[in-house]
Amino acid sequence: MDYFVNVTITGLTQGMIYAAFALALVLIWRSTRIVNFAQGSMAAATTFIALSLIQAGASYWVALVVALASGFVLGAIVERVIIRPVEGGPELNAVIVTLGLFVAIQAAIAIIFGSSFQSFPTPFGVRGFEIGETTIPLTPTSLYVIGAVLVTMALLVALFRFTRVGLAMRASAFSQEVARLLGVKVGGMLTLGWGLAAVVGSLSGLLIAGGTFVYPAYMDSLIVFGFVAAIIGGLDSPVGAIVGGLILGLALSYVSGYAPRGSALVTISALVILIGVLLVRPGGLFSSTTARRA
Amino acid sequence: MTEAHGATAVSRSGGSAASGGTATTGGLLQVEDLTSSYGPVRALDGVSLTAEAGRITAVLGANGAGKTTLLRTISGLVRPVSGRVLLEGHDITKAPVESMVAKGMAHVPEGRGVIAELTVDENLRVGSLFRGKVGKDEFDRVYDLFPRIAERRNNAAHTLSGGERQMLVIGRALLAQPRILLLDEPSLGLAPRIVAQIFGLLRQLVDSEGLSVLLVEQNARSALSVADVGVVLNLGRVVVTDSASTLMADEDLRHAYLGF
């Protein structure tokens, strides 16, 4: 029983991180119809910024804030400088550009920060809380991960639901032309959207790095799981990204915890789940049937 | 289509209806010698027209005559090859699309232009965003004009009927407090009764509140029944500009270009 709870909590924690990464992809897909393949290496870059601050003596929290802020700046710059010219063009152009960016940023990380394995700290312990005699498998670190993602999502929901900027961003995402005719500065909203998405992506990169080793390609497995989570959810739905992330996190944790030689099967299981979902619902679990307007 | 009519633009004496005015005189919105093309296809070929303040100016013509391109060029969605657009005497030909509504021009695009994923209320709020804080009374006024959308203010806009969508986008445009409203095919796909209701309301807003309207319509009969002035387009050129009643009475012209 204890083991089952432990595996479940691990799955939820990992799932939250997948959800955050998937959400970053969904935010960008919804507003610009571009799949940002560079999301992973953009997040890795900000994690390395955090790491070098920590190595220079800064606290984890200062490094976290600076990394998220630099994620925003990086996302905004990428949209303005690199994505803007291919926006609205053939889909393949944007795919190639973001793939190229993925490789370029990863290479830049290796050049600037080196390609060796470096340990990344976590602000909390990884031992379970103790209640009397029994140790429950919920660790402060997993609480922190789940809490950080939940708070970020709540802030995003509040931004989109209750603020004027959020309304303008949604209008721009759903219908650029109508939004422009209504006086919304759509270009600015897209830049802001990329910046926010990069913040969420960076958060996932910082959380997955906590307590492990980082190197320029350390995000690669998260990239795969994040994409699978986003596509399971329907790529168009923020709720879908979160549910997709949690489903995937739990499923992979059970595979790894219960199947014989489970840890070797994790990656392939993610792809099996992806294929299974797409066979039943080709648009993903939360795909809407409403036609999008130009 | 008869070749003879299309060859030269006829401008008949119709008082204020006459087109081709110069930059300095009259006309809330003036379009001068506007030419637009999509690649090699010339959609507008030297179009000039004037929309007077406090009038409904209807641009009529068959599918492909260039009506939608005309509105899209006026509001900057399409950049013209040559020609000018003047709003209250100011050249807005190169102004950004986003700035048009603040200058006093609200463009309701073809196909309703509701943002389907947002609620009715959110659609209205997007329309007033550029003005900063807008009083609740202004929203209430729109809901008073269109009680049918008031009942559905918290529903997603994609659940609205065609007529309700048209009411929503007109209401949303009014929240921008425009001097001139550009409407692209508001009657498209609507029942005649709803069309009459919407056109009746436009007439009322023009007469009582000094709104001006540039209306693009394929449904020439309905449009001319509410408009003051009609401009007939054919293959990207102005064929004739005259008062609505004169155009209505011209049987040859109606048969040739207006399809009724």
Interface residues (C-beta under 8 A of the other chain):
Chain A: R164 L167 A168 R170 A171 F174 S175 E177 V178 A179 R180 L181 L182 G183 V184 K185 V186 T290 R293
Chain B: S75 L77 V97 E98 S99 M100 V101 A102 A106 H107 V108 P109 G111 G113 V114 I115 A116 E117 L118 E122 R125 V126 G127 L129 F130 H158 R172 A176
